[in-house]
Amino acid sequence: GYFAEMIDAAKVAPGKQFFVTETGYNTGTSDSGHPRVSASAAAKYAPRLFLENFNRGILRSFWYELFNLGTGGDQESNFGLLNNDGSYKPQGTAVRNLTTLLKEATYDSTNRRWVAP
């Protein structure tokens, strides 16, 4: 996983901030290239992914992708938090619920902690 890559990157660029891009789960019907998970599993994994990244010092993680690219079963069409019609997928609802719970807190970057209002 990318946590092993973080260790390698820290050797090359010590003290630099890490960002995670294009992360997420394939909920399509094809496993080729990206193993698929069920929609209910993705709903459980999605908040955990963001929280685990944060716990490891990654302050910004970017989901691949906001909307499903299409309706097909191919691997690149089903990573979205939302269906291509704009409706929430279970993983999108889970992430929305997580951000709703955290929305009033602010991050104190000096002390590296979340502060309640």
N, C-alpha and C positions, 0 to 999 in steps of 0.2 A: 504494500500500500504506500500511500504518499507520506506516511509518517517516517518510514525508512529514508525516503528521499529528503525529508526535512533535515535529518541528521547529516546527510552528505552535503546539503546546501549550506548548512551552518558552518561547515568546515571551510567552504569557499567564500562565504559572505557572512562572517560572524557579526552578530548584533543586528542584522537586517530583519525587517518584518516579513513574515510569510503571508501569502494570499493563496487561496484555493479557488481555482476557476474550473468551470465545466465539470461539476460534480453532480451526482444524482443517481437515479435508479431507472432502469429500463422496465416498463410495465407492459411491453408489447407481447407479441406472440412468438417472436424469433429470439433465439439465444445467440445467433451468430455474431461474434465479436464482443457482445456485452450480455452476460447472463441476465435473464429476466427474473423479476420477483413479482409476486402477486401485488395487487393494488393495496390490500390490507397490510402486507409486510412493508411496502414502501411508505405507508402512512405512519408506521411505527418507527421505521428507520430514519425518515427525513428529519424530524426534530432532533433525534439523537445525533445525527451526523453534524448538524450545526452546533449543537452543544458540546460534542466531543472535540470538534475543531477549536471552539472557543477555549475549552478546558486545556488544550495543548498550546495555547498562545496565538492561535490564528484568529484575528479579529474580523477578517472579511472573507466570507465564502460565497461563491457565486454558483447558483444552480444552473445546470444545463438542462433544460431550457424553460422559459416561462410557459409557452404554449406548445402543445404537441405540434409537430410539423405537419402531420396529416392524419389520416384515418387508417393507413396501411399497417400491416403487421411487421414491417421492417424495423430493424433495430434503432434507426435514427428518428423514428416518428413518435416515440412514446416515452420520452424523458420528461415531458412537461409537468408543471405543477397544475396547469389548466388544460382541459381538452381544447381542441381547435375551435370549438364553438363558444369558448369563454367560460364554460362551467368548471367548477372546481373538481379536480380529481381528489381522491382521499388524501394523497400526500400533500396536495395544495391546501386542503382544509387543515391538516395537521400543522403545517408551517404557519398558516394564517393564525391559528389558535395560539401557537407559541409566540409569535410577534405581538399579538394582542395582549398576552400576559406580561410581556416585557416592555410594552410601549411607554409606560410612565417612568421607567428607570432611565437614568443617564449614565454614560460610561465616564469614569474619572481615569483618564489615561495616565496621569501622574502616579496614582496609586494602584492602577490596573485592577479596578473593581467597579461593579455596578452600584449606583447610589439611588435609593428610593427617594421620591420627592418629599 
